[in-house]
Amino acid sequence: MKFETKVIHAGIEPDPQTGAVMTPIYQTSTYKQDAPNVHKGYEYARTQNPTRDALENNLAALENGYGGICFGSGLAAMDAIIKTLKSGDEVLSTNDLYGGSYRLLRAIYQKMGIQSNFVDMRNPENVRDNINENTKLIWVETPTNPMLQVVDIEEICKIGKEAGVKVVVDNTFATPYLQQPLNLGADMVLHSATKYLGGHSDVIHGAIVCKGKEDYESLKFMQNASGAVPGPLDCFLILRGIKTLHLRVQRACENAEKVAKFLKNHPKVEKVYYPGFSDHPGHEIAKKQMKHFGGMVSFDLGGDHNRDCNKVLEKTHFFILAESLGGVESLIGHPASMTHGSIPKEERLKSGLTDSLIRLSVGVENSDDLIADLSNALDAL
Ligand SMILES: *Cc1c(COP(=O)(O)O)cnc(C)c1O
């Protein structure tokens, strides 16, 4: 099956009992047994749920993995992976990391004895140089949030393999439509399905897809043993969202390219971060490992203060001021005070995340309307 067929059919069969074409929402906590331990493969809904099974199988197909495992949020999925480590183990992570991922590593796992080191992975040698005998996991995010840095997944995976360290790629920004890390050598892919996979800003959900059976089994065990599972309605919403993933992401990419070009030519904008520009330092790598350059664009008004930002953020109409990304509607945000508020300023500035940076999640509206909206807001400066 090609990708566009997989999103609709992979892992999904019409309901055997009724023929329902859409996967039913199995809203049950438990299942009838004919005799103790004689059942149809379903005992208790933390452990198994048919709606969740369909989604997990679908995700495994989209990422070309052995198996998918779903969680109540992206961070719950990440938590399950980090929890497979033990005290004394270390994580080597991308430095321009999603704020919540950074907080989980720093505020929760550090005090449990799992140390994380954050390096600039745009230069893969920084990964090689920072691996030590305790490093058990390399955590990659690409393109990064919100600076849209691009990390060469294949290179990092080679280094990981040589050192015997597993590589996880947070594929939330790119989605499997644009980028398939398991095909490039990664061991696991993580999604905040809240974003593009769900695609309609109406559900919080997370998922992992493992390339190998061993990782899959240990995370499947964790899913049941720790219990951060999603409900069946949430799984249904993600399944439904995925059916149009290719259409939505394609349009978002096309709109983002037009918006980025508009911003680049605007006199009030100092810098635009968009991997689709040929002068973006990660452009060639993005071209190699992604189908398009994604729906995210960040831009800096200059001056490292948020006075002007607020004017723009309060003035857009179609770009709604809100956290999150990846929905059909366009969103605008101020990373320094919103999504990345939990990262200390000195840390933020290392990757260029100033107080004057604005992040856009470009949706699937008409691009002329989106550009007019931004143009109007920038006129307020
Ligand atoms: C949102 C996000 C997460 C966290 O996911 P939740 O579903 O909000 O828990 C992790 N990584 C990235 C890149 C994200 O954008």
The ligand as a Tripos MOL2 file, in Angstrom:
@<TRIPOS>MOLECULE
LIG
   15    15     1     0     0
SMALL
NO_CHARGES

@<TRIPOS>ATOM
      1 C1          3.0920   18.9170   21.8450 C.3       1 LIG1
      2 C2          4.3860   18.2230   21.7100 C.ar      1 LIG1
      3 C3          4.7720   17.2150   22.5950 C.ar      1 LIG1
      4 C4          3.9220   16.8390   23.8050 C.3       1 LIG1
      5 O1          2.7310   16.2490   23.4350 O.3       1 LIG1
      6 P1          1.3620   16.3370   24.3100 P.3       1 LIG1
      7 O2          0.3960   15.5940   23.4700 O.co2     1 LIG1
      8 O3          1.0540   17.8040   24.4580 O.co2     1 LIG1
      9 O4          1.6600   15.7030   25.6150 O.co2     1 LIG1
     10 C5          5.9740   16.5730   22.3810 C.ar      1 LIG1
     11 N1          6.7780   16.9040   21.3480 N.ar      1 LIG1
     12 C6          6.4440   17.8800   20.4730 C.ar      1 LIG1
     13 C7          7.3710   18.2000   19.3410 C.3       1 LIG1
     14 C8          5.2430   18.5710   20.6170 C.ar      1 LIG1
     15 O5          4.9300   19.5370   19.7540 O.3       1 LIG1
@<TRIPOS>BOND
     1     1     2 1
     2     2     3 ar
     3     2    14 ar
     4     3     4 1
     5     3    10 ar
     6     4     5 1
     7     5     6 1
     8     6     7 2
     9     6     8 1
    10     6     9 1
    11    10    11 ar
    12    11    12 ar
    13    12    13 1
    14    12    14 ar
    15    14    15 1
@<TRIPOS>SUBSTRUCTURE
     1 LIG1         1 GROUP 0 **** ****
